[in-house]
């Protein structure tokens, strides 16, 4: 497994690559615009070229773009749903323009309709985006903590959504450790991890798990509390992450940390700790 961080684009796309490189990342994740806003200015072609040049000059192996916080592609509010699909399409288009490997999306939360209807709405939104925007960037669905009407607390939901997507080869999943633990999956024991990975295999296929979000959890197992913390400081703990980063099924996957940050030292510490858990050094 190789490791990286979610980094800010506040000082520009190219600077984000340089920041990641300076922090010794082997992969990185960014937002394609303001994560708390709907509006998007067109990407400047010069910025795209600078980003790609910086990437080529770096040792970064994989790039992920994460959808912003506001869209809810499972919403039963017609206006919000339409707005969410449009936003999903715009950020996916940006990911393709940047040459990102992955585009990560939370399935969102349903309303008063049945869970099956909510899952279908997400699939329909993905189909619309993939039909509109062509490109090599893989569209990844991320598991969620499963609170309230949130989808994909149950990993089987990911398979049910992707089973309705017409272009399966362009899709896959991102596995968030904090979300999975908060949803009730046991990641602290070899048996628990094996059972979790088996469920992924049956639902989607481990070959379609491309990216992991390596986040420790402030919440207890099954709490549905989506609160990330530093590696080893939460309820999953170092033993759980040691199992994960050394599991044969996860070797060669990209692992991005979305851990709290007050300075570069936080990021460097998390990278140092996660790498220290890999048997025989980083693989």
C-alpha positions as CSV (number, residue, x, y, z in Angstrom):
1,X,0.0,0.0,0.0
2,X,1.1,3.5,-0.6
3,X,0.1,6.6,1.4
4,X,-0.9,10.2,1.1
5,X,-3.2,13.0,2.3
6,X,-6.0,15.2,1.4
7,X,-4.4,18.6,0.7
8,X,-5.8,22.1,0.2
9,X,-6.0,23.8,-3.2
10,X,-6.3,27.2,-1.5
11,X,-3.0,28.4,-2.9
12,X,-3.6,26.8,-6.3
13,X,-3.8,23.4,-7.9
14,X,-0.1,23.2,-8.7
15,X,0.8,24.2,-5.1
16,X,-1.3,21.4,-3.8
17,X,1.0,18.9,-5.6
18,X,4.0,20.6,-4.3
19,X,2.6,20.6,-0.8
20,X,1.9,16.8,-1.1
21,X,5.4,16.2,-2.4
22,X,6.9,18.2,0.4
23,X,5.0,16.1,2.9
24,X,6.3,12.9,1.3
25,X,3.0,11.8,-0.1
26,X,2.8,9.0,-2.7
27,X,-0.8,9.9,-3.5
28,X,-3.1,12.8,-2.9
29,X,-6.7,13.9,-2.8
30,X,-8.1,17.4,-3.4
31,X,-11.4,19.1,-3.9
32,X,-12.0,20.6,-7.4
33,X,-13.3,23.8,-6.0
34,X,-14.9,25.3,-2.8
35,X,-16.1,22.2,-0.9
36,X,-18.8,24.3,0.9
37,X,-20.2,26.1,-2.1
38,X,-22.2,25.3,-5.2
39,X,-20.6,27.9,-7.6
40,X,-17.8,26.9,-9.8
41,X,-15.6,29.2,-11.9
42,X,-14.3,27.6,-15.1
43,X,-10.9,25.9,-14.6
44,X,-8.1,28.0,-16.1
45,X,-6.3,26.0,-18.8
46,X,-3.0,27.4,-17.5
47,X,-3.8,26.1,-14.0
48,X,-4.6,22.7,-15.5
49,X,-1.2,22.6,-17.3
50,X,0.6,23.8,-14.2
51,X,-1.0,21.1,-12.1
52,X,-0.2,18.4,-14.6
53,X,3.4,19.6,-15.0
54,X,3.8,19.6,-11.2
55,X,2.4,16.1,-11.1
56,X,4.7,14.8,-13.7
57,X,7.7,16.3,-11.9
58,X,6.6,14.7,-8.6
59,X,6.7,11.2,-7.2
60,X,2.9,11.2,-6.8
61,X,1.4,7.9,-8.1
62,X,-2.3,8.5,-7.8
63,X,-4.6,11.5,-7.6
64,X,-8.2,11.6,-6.3
65,X,-10.7,14.4,-6.6
66,X,-13.4,14.4,-3.9
67,X,-16.9,15.8,-4.6
68,X,-17.8,18.8,-2.5
69,X,-19.9,18.5,0.7
70,X,-23.2,19.9,-0.4
71,X,-24.5,17.5,-3.1
72,X,-26.9,14.7,-2.1
73,X,-27.4,12.4,-5.0
74,X,-30.0,10.4,-3.0
75,X,-32.2,13.3,-2.1
76,X,-36.0,13.0,-2.6
77,X,-36.2,16.8,-3.0
78,X,-36.4,17.2,-6.8
79,X,-34.6,20.6,-6.8
80,X,-31.8,19.4,-4.6
81,X,-31.5,16.2,-6.5
82,X,-31.1,18.0,-9.8
83,X,-28.7,20.4,-8.4
84,X,-26.7,17.6,-6.9
85,X,-26.4,15.6,-10.1
86,X,-25.3,18.8,-12.0
87,X,-22.7,19.5,-9.3
88,X,-21.5,15.9,-9.4
89,X,-21.2,16.2,-13.2
90,X,-19.2,19.4,-13.0
91,X,-16.7,18.2,-10.4
92,X,-16.3,14.9,-12.4
93,X,-15.6,17.0,-15.5
94,X,-13.0,18.8,-13.6
95,X,-11.4,15.6,-12.3
96,X,-11.2,14.3,-15.9
97,X,-9.7,17.6,-17.1
98,X,-7.0,17.4,-14.4
99,X,-6.3,13.8,-15.4
100,X,-7.2,12.5,-11.9
101,X,-7.2,8.7,-11.4
102,X,-10.3,8.7,-9.2
103,X,-13.4,10.8,-8.4
104,X,-14.9,10.1,-5.0
105,X,-18.6,10.6,-4.1
106,X,-20.7,10.0,-1.0
107,X,-24.0,8.3,-2.0
108,X,-25.8,10.7,0.4
109,X,-29.0,10.2,2.4
110,X,-32.5,9.4,1.3
111,X,-35.8,10.8,2.6
112,X,-39.3,9.4,3.0
113,X,-39.0,7.1,0.0
114,X,-37.8,3.5,0.4
115,X,-34.1,2.7,0.6
116,X,-34.3,0.9,-2.7
117,X,-35.7,4.0,-4.4
118,X,-32.9,6.1,-2.9
119,X,-30.3,3.7,-4.1
120,X,-31.8,3.8,-7.6
121,X,-31.7,7.6,-7.6
122,X,-28.0,7.5,-6.9
123,X,-27.4,5.0,-9.7
124,X,-29.5,7.1,-12.1
125,X,-27.5,10.2,-11.2
126,X,-24.2,8.4,-11.9
127,X,-25.5,7.1,-15.2
128,X,-26.4,10.6,-16.2
129,X,-22.9,11.9,-15.3
130,X,-21.0,9.1,-17.0
131,X,-23.1,9.5,-20.2
132,X,-22.5,13.3,-20.3
133,X,-18.8,13.3,-19.3
134,X,-16.4,10.9,-21.0
135,X,-12.9,10.2,-19.6
136,X,-10.6,7.8,-17.9
137,X,-11.1,9.0,-14.4
138,X,-12.8,6.2,-12.3
139,X,-16.0,7.2,-10.5
140,X,-15.8,5.8,-7.0
141,X,-18.6,5.5,-4.4
142,X,-17.6,5.8,-0.8
143,X,-19.1,3.9,2.1
144,X,-20.7,6.1,4.8
145,X,-21.2,5.9,8.6
146,X,-24.9,5.0,8.2
147,X,-26.5,7.5,10.5
148,X,-30.2,8.3,10.0
149,X,-31.2,7.9,6.3
150,X,-27.5,7.7,5.1
151,X,-26.9,5.1,2.5
152,X,-23.9,2.8,2.3
153,X,-23.4,2.3,6.0
154,X,-24.1,-1.3,4.8
155,X,-21.4,-2.1,2.3
156,X,-23.9,-4.1,0.3
157,X,-25.5,-0.8,-0.7
158,X,-22.5,0.0,-2.8
159,X,-23.0,-3.2,-4.8
160,X,-26.7,-2.4,-5.2
161,X,-26.0,1.0,-6.6
162,X,-23.2,0.0,-8.9
163,X,-25.2,-2.9,-10.1
164,X,-27.6,-0.4,-11.7
165,X,-24.8,1.6,-13.3
166,X,-24.5,1.0,-17.1
167,X,-20.7,1.5,-17.4
168,X,-19.4,-0.7,-14.7
169,X,-15.8,-0.6,-16.0
170,X,-15.7,3.2,-15.2
171,X,-16.7,2.7,-11.5
172,X,-15.5,1.3,-8.3
173,X,-15.4,2.1,-4.6
174,X,-13.5,4.0,-1.9
175,X,-13.4,2.3,1.5
176,X,-13.3,4.7,4.5
177,X,-12.1,3.0,7.7
178,X,-13.7,5.5,10.1
179,X,-17.1,5.3,8.3
180,X,-17.0,1.5,8.2
181,X,-16.1,1.2,11.9
182,X,-18.8,3.7,12.9
183,X,-21.3,1.7,10.8
184,X,-20.5,-1.4,12.8
185,X,-17.7,-3.2,10.9
186,X,-15.0,-4.7,13.1
187,X,-11.6,-3.7,11.8
188,X,-9.5,-4.3,15.0
189,X,-9.2,-8.1,14.6
190,X,-8.0,-10.4,11.8
191,X,-11.4,-12.1,11.7
192,X,-13.3,-8.9,11.6
193,X,-11.2,-7.4,8.8
194,X,-11.5,-10.7,6.9
195,X,-15.3,-10.6,7.2
196,X,-15.4,-7.0,6.1
197,X,-13.2,-7.7,3.0
198,X,-15.3,-10.7,2.2
199,X,-18.4,-8.6,2.2
200,X,-16.7,-6.1,-0.2
201,X,-15.8,-9.0,-2.4
202,X,-19.3,-10.3,-2.5
203,X,-20.9,-6.9,-3.0
204,X,-18.6,-5.3,-5.5
205,X,-15.3,-7.2,-5.8
206,X,-12.0,-6.4,-4.2
207,X,-10.6,-5.7,-7.6
208,X,-12.9,-2.6,-7.7
209,X,-11.7,-1.3,-4.4
210,X,-9.2,1.3,-5.7
211,X,-8.8,3.8,-2.8
212,X,-8.9,3.7,1.0
213,X,-9.5,6.6,3.3
214,X,-7.4,5.7,6.3
215,X,-9.0,7.5,9.2
216,X,-9.2,6.5,12.9
217,X,-12.5,6.9,14.5
218,X,-13.5,9.0,17.6
219,X,-16.8,7.1,17.8
220,X,-17.3,3.6,19.0
221,X,-18.1,0.7,16.7
222,X,-21.6,1.0,15.5
223,X,-22.0,4.6,16.8
224,X,-22.7,6.0,13.3
225,X,-20.5,9.0,14.4
226,X,-18.5,10.3,11.4
227,X,-15.6,11.9,13.3
228,X,-12.1,11.3,12.0
229,X,-9.0,11.4,14.2
230,X,-5.3,10.7,14.0
231,X,-4.0,7.2,13.3
232,X,-3.7,5.4,16.6
233,X,-5.6,8.0,18.6
234,X,-9.1,6.6,18.0
235,X,-11.1,3.5,18.6
236,X,-9.7,1.5,15.7
237,X,-6.2,1.9,17.0
238,X,-2.7,1.0,15.8
239,X,-3.5,-2.8,15.9
240,X,-6.4,-2.4,13.5
241,X,-4.4,-0.2,11.0
242,X,-1.5,-2.6,11.2
243,X,-3.8,-5.4,10.1
244,X,-5.1,-3.3,7.2
245,X,-1.9,-2.0,5.7
246,X,-0.4,-5.5,5.7
247,X,-3.4,-7.4,4.4
248,X,-2.6,-9.2,1.1
249,X,-5.8,-8.0,-0.5
250,X,-4.9,-4.4,0.1
251,X,-1.3,-4.4,-1.1
252,X,-0.8,-2.0,-3.9
253,X,-3.9,0.1,-3.0
254,X,-3.7,3.8,-2.5
255,X,-4.4,5.0,1.1
256,X,-5.3,8.7,1.7
257,X,-5.6,10.1,5.2
258,X,-8.3,12.8,5.9
259,X,-7.1,13.3,9.5
260,X,-7.4,16.6,11.5
261,X,-4.8,19.2,10.6
262,X,-3.4,22.2,12.5
263,X,0.0,22.1,11.0
264,X,2.3,20.1,8.7
265,X,3.5,18.2,11.8
266,X,0.1,16.6,12.1
267,X,0.3,15.3,8.5
268,X,3.9,14.2,8.8
269,X,3.1,12.4,12.1
270,X,0.2,10.5,10.5
271,X,2.3,9.5,7.5
272,X,5.2,8.4,9.8
273,X,2.9,6.3,12.0
274,X,1.0,4.6,9.1
275,X,4.3,3.7,7.3
276,X,5.8,2.4,10.6
277,X,3.0,-0.3,10.7
278,X,3.9,-1.8,7.3
279,X,5.9,-5.0,7.7
280,X,9.3,-4.6,6.0
281,X,8.7,-1.0,5.0
282,X,6.2,0.7,2.7
283,X,4.9,-1.5,-0.1
